[in-house]
Amino acid sequence: MPSPIDPLSADRSPTTDQEDLAAAHTPDRIRQRLQAQTTHSYLRDFVYGAIDGTVTTFAVVSGVAGAGLSSEVIIIMGMANLVGDGFSMAASNFLGTKAEEELRQKARRIEEQHIAAYPEGEREEIRQIFANKGFEAEQLEHVVDVITADQRRWVDTMLVEELGMPLEGPSATRAAVMTLIAFVVVGFIPLAPFVYGWFAPATLTQPYWASTILTGVAFFLVGTAKSWFVDESWFRAGLETLLIGSGAAGLAYAVGLLLGDIVG
């Protein structure tokens, strides 16, 4: 099945698309894009938090339900998971993203030290990097002279071309906040039927099955939402997320059944 089509562009003709593409590649528009501040996507952090929150909460629900314990125990353990594990996930993401930025800054300092201590060797590295890209003779030497004339440009080139590092990374704080929000909001879905049943006990007799259905829908929708950003089949992305989450939940339920027999 093809990827979803942007509703704003569904009726656009190829001619209109070509005109927009041409307008986006005028010298002024290109200059504006290149000079604009780099924007980072936090889709990874959202998907990471949403899937982990849903999987771990439903794993708690499945494990406790499999052990035959009460809805009150499920709510307490589920809420504890949302708060504790959600904060832990956000903190881990914050520290991991921050560590990547610290690694980039360390690499920058090392390159600056190498340039100061052995500039000719570092110039030769630039020369070989661009020789491998097809530059030759006077053209190659001109490129080397231009890049090494400015130390920041020189270091930036080494970070990207030699070490394969991006020059900028995402905000550690924003990544952590996105992970926490997705974890708590989407992760609450498996717990919602039990909370609802606790407030209105006569209206929901099978909260676990309601939780199972809602969790499956949540898994599928998270995968579908991801497909809109990565140009992937929405059905394949949703099914993949659903299968991964269902596998984790099934394992947790089996463990709960085993422990229930032991306790019994």
DRENDO-1510 file (C-alpha; in Angstrom, 1 decimal, always signed):
<recs>
REC; n; res; u; v; w
REC; 1; MET; +0.0; +0.0; +0.0 .
REC; 2; PRO; +1.4; +3.4; -0.9 .
REC; 3; SER; +2.4; +5.9; +1.8 .
REC; 4; PRO; -0.2; +8.5; +2.8 .
REC; 5; ILE; -0.5; +11.5; +0.6 .
REC; 6; ASP; -0.2; +15.0; +2.0 .
REC; 7; PRO; -3.8; +16.3; +1.8 .
REC; 8; LEU; -2.5; +19.8; +1.0 .
REC; 9; SER; -0.8; +18.5; -2.1 .
REC; 10; ALA; -3.2; +15.8; -3.2 .
REC; 11; ASP; -4.7; +17.8; -6.0 .
REC; 12; ARG; -1.5; +19.5; -7.2 .
REC; 13; SER; -0.4; +19.0; -10.7 .
REC; 14; PRO; +3.1; +18.0; -11.8 .
REC; 15; THR; +3.5; +21.5; -13.4 .
REC; 16; THR; +2.7; +23.2; -10.0 .
REC; 17; ASP; +5.2; +20.9; -8.3 .
REC; 18; GLN; +7.9; +21.8; -10.8 .
REC; 19; GLU; +7.2; +25.5; -10.4 .
REC; 20; ASP; +7.5; +25.2; -6.6 .
REC; 21; LEU; +10.7; +23.2; -7.0 .
REC; 22; ALA; +12.2; +25.8; -9.3 .
REC; 23; ALA; +11.1; +28.7; -6.9 .
REC; 24; ALA; +12.8; +26.9; -4.0 .
REC; 25; HIS; +16.1; +26.8; -5.9 .
REC; 26; THR; +16.6; +30.4; -6.7 .
REC; 27; PRO; +19.9; +31.9; -5.4 .
REC; 28; ASP; +18.1; +33.8; -2.7 .
REC; 29; ARG; +16.0; +30.9; -1.5 .
REC; 30; ILE; +19.1; +28.6; -1.4 .
REC; 31; ARG; +21.0; +31.3; +0.5 .
REC; 32; GLN; +18.2; +31.6; +3.1 .
REC; 33; ARG; +18.1; +27.8; +3.6 .
REC; 34; LEU; +21.8; +27.5; +4.0 .
REC; 35; GLN; +22.0; +30.4; +6.5 .
REC; 36; ALA; +19.0; +29.3; +8.5 .
REC; 37; GLN; +19.6; +27.6; +11.9 .
REC; 38; THR; +19.7; +23.9; +11.8 .
REC; 39; THR; +16.4; +22.3; +12.9 .
REC; 40; HIS; +16.4; +18.8; +14.5 .
REC; 41; SER; +13.7; +16.2; +14.4 .
REC; 42; TYR; +12.6; +14.7; +17.7 .
REC; 43; LEU; +10.6; +11.9; +16.0 .
REC; 44; ARG; +13.1; +9.3; +17.2 .
REC; 45; ASP; +12.6; +10.5; +20.8 .
REC; 46; PHE; +8.8; +10.4; +20.5 .
REC; 47; VAL; +8.7; +6.9; +18.9 .
REC; 48; TYR; +11.3; +5.7; +21.4 .
REC; 49; GLY; +9.3; +7.0; +24.4 .
REC; 50; ALA; +5.8; +6.0; +23.0 .
REC; 51; ILE; +6.7; +2.4; +22.2 .
REC; 52; ASP; +8.7; +1.9; +25.4 .
REC; 53; GLY; +6.0; +3.4; +27.5 .
REC; 54; THR; +3.3; +1.3; +25.9 .
REC; 55; VAL; +5.3; -1.9; +26.0 .
REC; 56; THR; +6.5; -1.6; +29.6 .
REC; 57; THR; +3.1; -0.5; +31.0 .
REC; 58; PHE; +1.2; -3.2; +29.1 .
REC; 59; ALA; +3.9; -5.7; +30.2 .
REC; 60; VAL; +3.1; -4.7; +33.8 .
REC; 61; VAL; -0.6; -5.0; +33.2 .
REC; 62; SER; -0.1; -8.4; +31.4 .
REC; 63; GLY; +2.2; -9.8; +34.1 .
REC; 64; VAL; +0.0; -8.8; +37.0 .
REC; 65; ALA; -3.2; -9.9; +35.2 .
REC; 66; GLY; -1.5; -13.2; +34.3 .
REC; 67; ALA; -0.7; -13.7; +38.0 .
REC; 68; GLY; -4.4; -13.1; +38.8 .
REC; 69; LEU; -3.9; -10.1; +41.0 .
REC; 70; SER; -6.5; -7.4; +41.5 .
REC; 71; SER; -7.1; -4.3; +39.4 .
REC; 72; GLU; -5.9; -2.1; +42.3 .
REC; 73; VAL; -2.5; -3.8; +42.1 .
REC; 74; ILE; -2.4; -3.3; +38.3 .
REC; 75; ILE; -3.2; +0.4; +38.7 .
REC; 76; ILE; -0.6; +0.9; +41.4 .
REC; 77; MET; +2.2; -0.9; +39.6 .
REC; 78; GLY; +1.2; +0.6; +36.2 .
REC; 79; MET; +1.3; +4.2; +37.6 .
REC; 80; ALA; +4.6; +3.5; +39.3 .
REC; 81; ASN; +6.0; +2.3; +36.0 .
REC; 82; LEU; +4.8; +5.4; +34.2 .
REC; 83; VAL; +6.3; +7.8; +36.7 .
REC; 84; GLY; +9.5; +5.9; +37.6 .
REC; 85; ASP; +10.4; +4.3; +34.2 .
REC; 86; GLY; +9.3; +7.4; +32.3 .
REC; 87; PHE; +11.6; +9.6; +34.3 .
REC; 88; SER; +14.4; +7.1; +33.9 .
REC; 89; MET; +13.9; +6.9; +30.2 .
REC; 90; ALA; +13.9; +10.7; +29.9 .
REC; 91; ALA; +17.0; +11.1; +32.1 .
REC; 92; SER; +18.8; +8.4; +30.1 .
REC; 93; ASN; +18.0; +10.1; +26.8 .
REC; 94; PHE; +19.1; +13.4; +28.2 .
REC; 95; LEU; +22.5; +12.1; +29.4 .
REC; 96; GLY; +23.0; +10.1; +26.2 .
REC; 97; THR; +22.3; +13.1; +24.0 .
REC; 98; LYS; +24.4; +15.3; +26.2 .
REC; 99; ALA; +27.3; +12.8; +26.0 .
REC; 100; GLU; +27.2; +12.9; +22.2 .
REC; 101; GLU; +27.6; +16.7; +22.4 .
REC; 102; GLU; +30.5; +16.4; +24.8 .
REC; 103; LEU; +32.1; +13.9; +22.5 .
REC; 104; ARG; +31.8; +16.3; +19.6 .
REC; 105; GLN; +33.3; +19.1; +21.7 .
REC; 106; LYS; +36.2; +16.8; +22.7 .
REC; 107; ALA; +36.9; +15.9; +19.1 .
REC; 108; ARG; +36.9; +19.6; +18.2 .
REC; 109; ARG; +39.5; +20.4; +20.9 .
REC; 110; ILE; +41.7; +17.5; +19.7 .
REC; 111; GLU; +41.6; +18.6; +16.1 .
REC; 112; GLU; +42.5; +22.2; +17.2 .
REC; 113; GLN; +45.5; +20.8; +19.2 .
REC; 114; HIS; +46.6; +18.7; +16.2 .
REC; 115; ILE; +46.4; +21.8; +13.9 .
REC; 116; ALA; +48.4; +23.8; +16.3 .
REC; 117; ALA; +51.0; +21.1; +16.8 .
REC; 118; TYR; +51.4; +19.7; +13.3 .
REC; 119; PRO; +49.6; +21.9; +10.7 .
REC; 120; GLU; +51.3; +20.4; +7.6 .
REC; 121; GLY; +50.1; +16.9; +8.6 .
REC; 122; GLU; +46.6; +18.2; +9.1 .
REC; 123; ARG; +46.8; +20.0; +5.7 .
REC; 124; GLU; +47.8; +16.7; +4.1 .
REC; 125; GLU; +44.7; +15.1; +5.6 .
REC; 126; ILE; +42.5; +17.8; +4.0 .
REC; 127; ARG; +44.4; +17.3; +0.7 .
REC; 128; GLN; +43.8; +13.5; +0.7 .
REC; 129; ILE; +40.2; +13.8; +1.7 .
REC; 130; PHE; +39.4; +16.1; -1.3 .
REC; 131; ALA; +41.7; +14.2; -3.6 .
REC; 132; ASN; +39.4; +11.2; -2.9 .
REC; 133; LYS; +36.5; +13.3; -3.9 .
REC; 134; GLY; +38.0; +13.9; -7.4 .
REC; 135; PHE; +39.9; +17.2; -7.0 .
REC; 136; GLU; +43.2; +17.4; -8.6 .
REC; 137; ALA; +46.3; +19.6; -9.2 .
REC; 138; GLU; +45.8; +23.3; -8.8 .
REC; 139; GLN; +42.1; +22.9; -8.1 .
REC; 140; LEU; +42.9; +20.6; -5.2 .
REC; 141; GLU; +45.6; +22.9; -3.8 .
REC; 142; HIS; +43.1; +25.8; -4.0 .
REC; 143; VAL; +40.5; +23.9; -2.0 .
REC; 144; VAL; +43.1; +23.0; +0.6 .
REC; 145; ASP; +44.2; +26.7; +0.9 .
REC; 146; VAL; +40.6; +27.9; +1.3 .
REC; 147; ILE; +39.7; +25.4; +3.9 .
REC; 148; THR; +42.9; +25.8; +6.0 .
REC; 149; ALA; +42.8; +29.6; +5.8 .
REC; 150; ASP; +40.1; +29.6; +8.5 .
REC; 151; GLN; +40.7; +27.4; +11.6 .
REC; 152; ARG; +37.0; +26.9; +12.4 .
REC; 153; ARG; +36.2; +25.9; +8.8 .
REC; 154; TRP; +39.3; +23.6; +9.0 .
REC; 155; VAL; +38.1; +21.9; +12.2 .
REC; 156; ASP; +34.5; +21.6; +10.9 .
REC; 157; THR; +35.8; +19.9; +7.8 .
REC; 158; MET; +37.8; +17.4; +9.8 .
REC; 159; LEU; +34.9; +16.6; +12.1 .
REC; 160; VAL; +32.6; +15.9; +9.2 .
REC; 161; GLU; +34.9; +14.4; +6.6 .
REC; 162; GLU; +37.4; +12.5; +8.8 .
REC; 163; LEU; +35.4; +11.6; +11.9 .
REC; 164; GLY; +31.9; +11.5; +10.4 .
REC; 165; MET; +30.4; +13.7; +13.0 .
REC; 166; PRO; +27.5; +16.2; +12.5 .
REC; 167; LEU; +28.5; +19.8; +13.4 .
REC; 168; GLU; +25.4; +20.2; +15.6 .
REC; 169; GLY; +23.2; +17.9; +17.6 .
REC; 170; PRO; +19.7; +18.0; +19.0 .
REC; 171; SER; +18.9; +19.6; +22.3 .
REC; 172; ALA; +19.3; +17.1; +25.2 .
REC; 173; THR; +16.5; +18.9; +27.1 .
REC; 174; ARG; +14.0; +18.7; +24.3 .
REC; 175; ALA; +14.9; +15.1; +23.5 .
REC; 176; ALA; +14.3; +14.2; +27.1 .
REC; 177; VAL; +11.0; +16.1; +27.4 .
REC; 178; MET; +9.7; +14.5; +24.2 .
REC; 179; THR; +10.6; +11.1; +25.5 .
REC; 180; LEU; +8.9; +11.7; +28.8 .
REC; 181; ILE; +5.7; +13.1; +27.3 .
REC; 182; ALA; +5.4; +10.3; +24.8 .
REC; 183; PHE; +6.1; +7.7; +27.4 .
REC; 184; VAL; +3.5; +9.0; +29.9 .
REC; 185; VAL; +0.8; +9.9; +27.5 .
REC; 186; VAL; +0.9; +6.9; +25.2 .
REC; 187; GLY; +2.0; +4.6; +27.9 .
REC; 188; PHE; -1.1; +5.4; +29.9 .
REC; 189; ILE; -3.3; +3.8; +27.3 .
REC; 190; PRO; -2.9; +0.2; +28.5 .
REC; 191; LEU; -3.8; +1.4; +32.0 .
REC; 192; ALA; -6.8; +3.5; +31.1 .
REC; 193; PRO; -9.4; +0.7; +31.2 .
REC; 194; PHE; -8.4; -0.3; +34.7 .
REC; 195; VAL; -8.5; +3.3; +35.9 .
REC; 196; TYR; -11.9; +3.7; +34.3 .
REC; 197; GLY; -13.1; +0.4; +35.8 .
REC; 198; TRP; -12.0; +1.5; +39.2 .
REC; 199; PHE; -14.1; +4.7; +39.0 .
REC; 200; ALA; -17.1; +2.9; +37.4 .
REC; 201; PRO; -16.8; -0.7; +38.3 .
REC; 202; ALA; -20.2; -1.8; +36.9 .
REC; 203; THR; -19.5; -0.5; +33.4 .
REC; 204; LEU; -16.4; -2.5; +32.4 .
REC; 205; THR; -16.3; -6.2; +33.3 .
REC; 206; GLN; -13.3; -7.2; +31.2 .
REC; 207; PRO; -10.7; -4.4; +31.6 .
REC; 208; TYR; -7.8; -6.6; +30.5 .
REC; 209; TRP; -9.3; -7.3; +27.1 .
REC; 210; ALA; -10.2; -3.7; +26.7 .
REC; 211; SER; -6.6; -2.8; +27.6 .
REC; 212; THR; -5.3; -5.4; +25.1 .
REC; 213; ILE; -7.4; -3.9; +22.2 .
REC; 214; LEU; -6.4; -0.3; +23.1 .
REC; 215; THR; -2.8; -1.2; +23.4 .
REC; 216; GLY; -2.8; -2.9; +20.0 .
REC; 217; VAL; -4.4; +0.1; +18.4 .
REC; 218; ALA; -1.8; +2.4; +20.2 .
REC; 219; PHE; +1.1; +0.3; +18.8 .
REC; 220; PHE; -0.4; +0.4; +15.3 .
REC; 221; LEU; -1.0; +4.1; +15.4 .
REC; 222; VAL; +2.5; +4.9; +16.7 .
REC; 223; GLY; +4.0; +3.0; +13.8 .
REC; 224; THR; +1.5; +4.7; +11.4 .
REC; 225; ALA; +2.4; +8.1; +12.7 .
REC; 226; LYS; +6.1; +7.4; +12.2 .
REC; 227; SER; +5.5; +6.4; +8.5 .
REC; 228; TRP; +4.2; +9.9; +7.7 .
REC; 229; PHE; +7.7; +11.3; +8.5 .
REC; 230; VAL; +9.9; +8.7; +7.0 .
REC; 231; ASP; +8.0; +7.9; +3.7 .
REC; 232; GLU; +7.2; +4.3; +4.7 .
REC; 233; SER; +4.1; +2.2; +4.1 .
REC; 234; TRP; +1.8; +3.2; +6.9 .
REC; 235; PHE; +0.4; -0.4; +7.1 .
REC; 236; ARG; +3.9; -2.0; +7.2 .
REC; 237; ALA; +5.1; +0.5; +9.9 .
REC; 238; GLY; +2.0; +0.0; +12.0 .
REC; 239; LEU; +2.1; -3.8; +11.7 .
REC; 240; GLU; +5.8; -3.9; +12.6 .
REC; 241; THR; +5.3; -1.8; +15.8 .
REC; 242; LEU; +2.2; -3.9; +16.7 .
REC; 243; LEU; +4.1; -7.2; +16.3 .
REC; 244; ILE; +7.1; -6.0; +18.4 .
REC; 245; GLY; +4.9; -4.7; +21.2 .
REC; 246; SER; +2.7; -7.8; +21.1 .
REC; 247; GLY; +5.7; -10.0; +21.5 .
REC; 248; ALA; +6.9; -8.2; +24.6 .
REC; 249; ALA; +3.4; -8.2; +26.1 .
REC; 250; GLY; +3.0; -11.9; +25.4 .
REC; 251; LEU; +6.3; -12.7; +27.2 .
REC; 252; ALA; +5.2; -10.7; +30.2 .
REC; 253; TYR; +1.8; -12.4; +30.3 .
REC; 254; ALA; +3.5; -15.8; +30.2 .
REC; 255; VAL; +5.8; -14.9; +33.1 .
REC; 256; GLY; +2.7; -13.7; +35.0 .
REC; 257; LEU; +0.9; -17.0; +34.4 .
REC; 258; LEU; +4.0; -18.9; +35.6 .
REC; 259; LEU; +4.4; -16.8; +38.7 .
REC; 260; GLY; +0.7; -17.1; +39.4 .
REC; 261; ASP; +1.0; -20.9; +39.4 .
REC; 262; ILE; +3.9; -20.7; +41.7 .
REC; 263; VAL; +2.1; -18.4; +44.1 .
REC; 264; GLY; -1.0; -20.5; +43.9 .
</recs>
